[in-house]
């Protein structure tokens, strides 16, 4: 007993994973998470749930597992080297390798921005009856102001708030529907390829494992200052990064799953195939009540704004990296990358006749570019010249290359479907 009291008086206990320490490092992962709960995901998930019920939930599970591995790996690149993926590619690979891949990554970020802006515009039309074109302009202007006037920390706080609103919205709506949990459980763990489902499968995959997020995570992880020359400091950041990534990706998995569950329990059960997000809102109203429809539109607006912010940041990071520079919104290369992504995406929206189909195709484009980014990333993180003592193990390299091969195989299956 005396020993217990003496121990209570001690003040030299070794600190181990303090709660406050964890929260200091939460943020970069959530910036990435919002990219795979964007309006493109909404379109893909509602199409998957309304057309195929619970049977494509496995795509969200597989994609999230792949995403955790890839995001964790690319965050290590940023922490260890102090370079984002684009900078590392420019520094360590020949131009004939890096330039085409980074160029297609910029195109992928434009495709992403198109989906995000379009989602925000659709939400504004739902809420305020603003035409799609003007809603797209307003979304782009608001996001541009956010990007050009805020720091990482302010943007992180905004994103955390937006993700919270989106998550709570879907939790609220799930309480209003009757889920077939046995069918859902089977759908999460049993791969199936229903006839005519390959386009949706690839769009769900591209909507979750997004190439621009790999570039973004390697950049924003460096916003938390640490001593890059001190092994102890690097190891500490690596440890907390894993918690940040796991927590953030699981949140994303839950929200994406909730979208498919909601669509399966309402639309698939009623034999209704969702072909536009406006239709989803109008159909939810008689099925779940007016509150659910309004919550749906508000959550979509939050998703559109927050994911457009992250796609713009990713484009700025990729473009600046081509010139061997890190992302900084005051830098001309970063600014040009942001403006190219948002500006071209906004311009393309003027020529899109079917917004919902545009959302799905934009996500499919991401899945086509993804293998090139993954092969580049794994090549860099498996190089001792780049990573030093933190180079990938043989097992990690095998798993990462397997992911790249799986994504490539799915793309080939899409071509022949």
C-alpha positions in Angstrom: 0.0 0.0 0.0 2.8 2.4 0.9 4.4 1.7 -2.5 1.1 2.6 -4.2 1.0 6.0 -2.5 4.6 6.7 -3.3 3.9 5.8 -7.0 1.0 8.2 -7.0 3.3 11.1 -5.9 5.7 10.4 -8.8 5.8 12.9 -11.6 8.4 11.3 -13.9 6.1 8.7 -15.5 7.0 8.1 -19.2 4.3 9.7 -21.4 2.6 7.2 -23.7 0.2 8.2 -26.5 -1.4 11.1 -24.6 -4.9 12.0 -25.8 -3.9 15.6 -26.5 -1.0 14.4 -28.5 -3.3 12.4 -30.8 -5.6 15.4 -31.4 -2.6 17.6 -32.3 -2.0 15.3 -35.3 -5.6 14.8 -36.3 -6.3 17.0 -39.4 -4.3 15.9 -42.5 -6.2 12.6 -42.7 -9.6 14.4 -42.5 -8.5 16.7 -45.3 -8.0 13.6 -47.4 -11.2 11.9 -46.1 -13.4 14.7 -47.4 -12.1 13.9 -50.9 -13.8 10.5 -50.8 -17.1 11.6 -49.5 -17.4 14.2 -52.2 -20.4 14.7 -54.6 -18.8 12.2 -57.1 -19.0 9.6 -54.3 -22.6 10.6 -53.7 -23.5 9.9 -57.4 -21.6 6.7 -57.5 -22.9 5.4 -54.2 -26.5 6.3 -54.8 -26.3 4.7 -58.3 -24.8 1.6 -56.7 -27.4 1.3 -54.0 -30.4 2.1 -56.0 -29.5 -0.2 -58.9 -27.7 -3.1 -57.2 -28.9 -2.9 -53.5 -26.4 -4.0 -50.9 -24.3 -6.1 -53.4 -21.6 -3.5 -54.1 -20.8 -2.6 -50.5 -17.7 -4.8 -50.9 -16.2 -2.1 -53.3 -16.3 0.4 -50.5 -14.6 -2.0 -48.1 -11.9 -3.0 -50.6 -11.3 0.6 -51.6 -11.0 1.7 -48.0 -8.4 -1.0 -47.2 -6.4 -0.1 -50.3 -6.8 3.6 -49.4 -5.5 3.1 -45.8 -2.4 1.3 -47.1 -1.7 3.9 -49.9 -2.3 7.0 -47.8 -0.2 5.7 -44.9 2.6 4.9 -47.3 2.5 8.3 -49.1 2.3 10.1 -45.8 5.6 8.4 -44.8 7.1 9.8 -48.0 6.2 13.3 -47.0 7.3 12.9 -43.4 10.7 11.3 -44.1 11.8 13.3 -47.1 10.0 16.6 -46.5 8.8 16.4 -50.1 5.3 15.9 -51.5 4.8 13.1 -54.0 5.0 15.6 -56.9 8.3 17.1 -55.7 9.8 13.7 -55.0 8.8 12.5 -58.5 10.5 15.6 -60.1 13.6 15.2 -58.0 14.2 11.4 -58.2 12.7 10.2 -61.5 13.6 11.1 -65.2 11.4 13.8 -66.8 10.1 11.3 -69.3 8.6 9.4 -66.4 7.5 12.2 -64.0 6.1 14.7 -66.5 3.5 12.4 -68.1 2.3 11.0 -64.8 2.2 14.5 -63.1 0.4 15.9 -66.2 -2.3 13.2 -66.0 -2.5 13.8 -62.3 -3.3 17.5 -63.0 -6.0 16.3 -65.4 -7.4 14.0 -62.7 -7.5 16.9 -60.3 -9.5 18.9 -62.9 -11.9 15.9 -63.2 -12.2 15.9 -59.4 -12.8 19.6 -59.1 -15.5 19.3 -61.8 -17.4 16.7 -59.7 -17.0 18.8 -56.5 -18.1 22.1 -58.0 -21.0 20.3 -59.7 -22.1 18.8 -56.4 -22.1 22.2 -54.7 -24.1 23.6 -57.6 -26.7 20.8 -57.4 -27.1 21.3 -53.7 -27.7 25.1 -54.2 -30.3 24.2 -56.8 -32.0 21.9 -54.3 -31.9 24.4 -51.4 -32.4 27.8 -53.1 -33.5 26.9 -56.7 -30.4 28.5 -58.1 -29.6 27.3 -61.7 -26.7 24.8 -61.9 -24.4 27.2 -63.9 -24.8 30.0 -61.3 -24.5 27.6 -58.5 -21.2 26.4 -60.0 -19.9 29.9 -60.2 -20.9 30.7 -56.6 -19.3 27.5 -55.3 -16.0 28.2 -57.2 -15.9 31.8 -56.0 -16.5 30.8 -52.3 -13.8 28.1 -52.5 -11.3 30.4 -54.2 -11.8 32.9 -51.4 -11.3 30.1 -48.8 -8.1 28.9 -50.5 -6.5 32.3 -51.2 -7.2 33.7 -47.7 -6.8 30.8 -45.2 -3.9 28.9 -43.8 -3.7 25.1 -43.4 -4.9 25.2 -39.8 -8.0 27.3 -40.6 -8.9 25.0 -43.6 -8.4 21.9 -41.4 -10.8 23.2 -38.8 -13.4 24.1 -41.6 -13.0 20.6 -43.1 -13.5 18.9 -39.7 -16.7 20.9 -39.2 -17.9 20.0 -42.7 -17.1 16.3 -42.3 -18.9 16.3 -38.9 -22.1 17.8 -40.5 -22.0 15.2 -43.4 -21.5 12.3 -41.0 -24.3 13.4 -38.6 -26.6 13.9 -41.5 -26.3 10.3 -42.7 -26.5 9.0 -39.1 -29.8 10.9 -38.8 -31.2 9.6 -42.1 -30.2 5.9 -41.4 -32.4 6.1 -38.3 -35.3 6.8 -40.6 -35.0 3.7 -42.8 -35.1 -0.1 -42.2 -31.8 -1.7 -43.1 -31.5 -5.4 -44.0 -28.3 -5.8 -41.9 -27.8 -9.5 -42.9 -27.7 -8.5 -46.6 -25.6 -5.5 -45.9 -23.0 -7.6 -43.9 -22.8 -10.1 -46.8 -22.4 -7.2 -49.2 -19.5 -5.7 -47.3 -17.4 -8.9 -47.5 -18.6 -10.8 -50.6 -17.3 -9.6 -54.0 -19.9 -9.8 -56.7 -20.1 -8.4 -60.3 -23.8 -8.0 -61.2 -24.5 -7.6 -64.9 -23.9 -4.0 -66.0 -22.2 -3.1 -62.8 -18.6 -2.5 -64.0 -19.0 1.2 -64.7 -20.5 1.7 -61.2 -17.8 -0.5 -59.6 -15.0 1.6 -61.2 -16.7 4.9 -60.4 -17.0 3.8 -56.7 -13.4 2.7 -56.7 -12.2 6.0 -58.4 -14.4 8.0 -56.0 -12.7 6.4 -52.9 -9.1 5.8 -54.0 -8.5 9.2 -55.6 -5.0 10.0 -57.1 -5.1 13.6 -56.2 -5.5 12.6 -52.5 -2.2 10.8 -52.6 -0.5 14.0 -53.7 -2.4 16.0 -51.1 -1.7 13.8 -48.1 2.1 13.8 -48.8 1.9 17.6 -48.8 -0.4 18.5 -45.9 1.2 16.0 -43.5 4.2 18.4 -43.4 2.0 21.3 -42.2 2.5 19.9 -38.6 6.0 21.1 -37.9 8.6 18.7 -36.7 12.4 18.2 -36.8 13.0 16.3 -40.1 16.6 15.6 -39.1 15.8 14.0 -35.8 14.9 10.3 -35.9 12.9 10.4 -32.7 10.8 13.3 -34.0 10.2 11.5 -37.3 9.2 8.2 -35.6 6.8 10.1 -33.3 5.1 11.8 -36.3 4.9 8.4 -38.1 3.2 6.8 -35.1 0.5 9.5 -34.8 0.0 9.7 -38.6 -1.1 6.1 -38.5 -3.8 6.9 -36.0 -4.9 9.9 -38.0 -5.1 7.9 -41.2 -6.9 5.0 -39.7 -9.5 7.2 -37.9 -10.1 9.4 -40.9 -10.4 6.5 -43.4 -12.8 4.6 -41.2 -15.0 7.7 -40.9 -15.0 7.9 -44.7 -15.8 4.2 -45.0 -18.8 4.6 -42.7 -20.2 7.6 -44.6 -19.8 6.0 -48.0 -21.4 2.8 -46.7 -24.2 4.8 -45.2 -24.9 6.3 -48.7 -25.3 2.9 -50.3 -27.3 1.6 -47.3 -29.7 4.6 -47.6 -30.1 4.1 -51.4 -30.6 0.3 -51.1 -33.1 0.6 -48.2 -35.2 3.3 -50.0 -34.8 3.3 -53.7 -33.7 -0.3 -54.5 -36.4 -1.6 -52.2 -39.0 0.4 -54.1 -37.6 -0.5 -57.5 -36.4 3.1 -58.2 -33.1 3.7 -60.0 -31.6 7.1 -59.1 -30.3 9.0 -62.2 -29.7 12.4 -60.6 -29.1 13.7 -57.1 -32.0 16.1 -57.4 -34.2 13.1 -58.0 -32.7 11.4 -54.8 -33.8 14.4 -52.7 -37.3 14.6 -54.2 -37.8 10.8 -53.7 -36.4 10.9 -50.2 -39.1 13.5 -49.2 -42.1 11.3 -49.5 -40.2 8.3 -48.2 -38.5 9.8 -45.2 -40.1 13.3 -44.7 -39.1 16.8 -45.7 -36.4 17.1 -42.9 -34.4 14.2 -44.4 -34.5 15.9 -47.9 -33.3 19.2 -46.5 -30.5 17.5 -44.4 -29.5 15.6 -47.6 -29.1 18.8 -49.6 -27.2 20.6 -46.8 -24.8 17.7 -46.4 -24.3 17.7 -50.2 -23.4 21.4 -50.1 -20.9 20.8 -47.3 -19.4 17.9 -49.2 -19.2 20.0 -52.4 -17.5 23.0 -50.8 -15.0 21.1 -48.6 -14.0 18.6 -51.3 -13.5 21.5 -53.9 -11.1 23.1 -51.4 -9.0 19.9 -51.1 -9.0 19.2 -54.9 -7.8 22.8 -55.5 -5.0 22.3 -52.9 -4.0 19.0 -54.5 -3.8 20.7 -57.9 -1.6 23.4 -56.5 0.6 20.9 -54.9 1.0 18.8 -58.0 1.7 21.8 -60.3 4.2 23.4 -57.9 5.9 20.0 -57.5 6.6 19.9 -61.2 8.8 22.9 -60.7 10.4 21.4 -57.6 8.5 23.6 -55.2 6.2 22.8 -52.2 2.6 24.1 -52.1 2.2 27.6 -50.8 -0.9 29.6 -51.8 1.3 32.8 -52.1 3.5 31.1 -54.6 2.7 31.7 -58.3 3.0 28.0 -59.3 0.7 26.9 -56.6 -1.8 29.7 -57.5 -1.7 28.7 -61.2 -2.3 25.0 -60.3 -5.3 25.9 -58.2 -6.7 28.3 -60.8 -6.2 25.7 -63.6 -8.1 23.0 -61.7 -11.0 25.2 -60.6 -11.2 27.3 -63.8 -11.1 24.5 -66.4 -13.6 22.4 -64.3 -16.0 25.4 -64.1 -15.7 25.9 -67.8 -16.4 22.3 -68.6 -19.6 22.4 -66.5 -21.0 24.9 -69.0 -21.0 22.1 -71.6 -22.3 19.2 -69.5 -25.8 18.2 -70.4 -26.3 15.4 -67.8 -24.8 16.5 -64.4 -25.4 13.1 -62.7 -23.7 11.1 -65.6 -20.9 13.7 -65.6 -20.3 13.0 -61.9 -20.0 9.2 -62.5 -17.8 9.5 -65.5 -15.5 12.0 -63.7 -14.9 9.3 -61.0 -14.2 6.6 -63.6 -11.5 8.9 -65.1 -9.8 9.0 -61.7 -9.7 5.2 -61.5 -8.0 5.1 -64.9 -5.2 7.5 -63.8 -4.8 5.9 -60.4 -2.5 3.0 -61.3 0.1 5.4 -62.8 0.2 7.4 -59.5 0.4 4.3 -57.4 3.2 2.7 -59.4 5.1 6.0 -59.1 4.5 6.2 -55.4 5.6 2.7 -54.7 8.7 3.1 -56.8 9.7 6.1 -54.7 8.9 4.7 -51.3 10.7 1.4 -52.2 13.9 3.3 -53.1 16.6 3.4 -50.4 18.0 6.5 -52.1 14.7 8.3 -51.5 13.6 6.9 -48.1 16.9 5.9 -46.4 16.3 3.7 -43.4 12.5 4.2 -43.8 12.4 2.4 -47.1 9.5 0.0 -47.7 10.0 -3.6 -46.5 9.7 -6.3 -49.1 6.3 -7.3 -47.7 5.0 -3.6 -47.9 6.4 -3.4 -51.5 4.6 -6.6 -52.5 1.2 -5.4 -51.0 1.5 -1.9 -52.6 2.3 -3.3 -56.0 -0.5 -5.8 -55.6 -2.9 -2.9 -55.1 -1.6 -1.2 -58.3 -2.1 -4.5 -60.2 -5.7 -5.0 -58.8 -6.7 -1.4 -59.9 -5.1 -2.0 -63.3 -6.9 -5.3 -63.7 -10.3 -3.7 -62.8 -9.6 -1.0 -65.5 -9.0 -3.7 -68.1 -12.2 -5.5 -67.0 -14.0 -2.2 -67.6 -12.6 -1.9 -71.1 -13.9 -5.4 -72.0 -17.2 -5.2 -70.2 
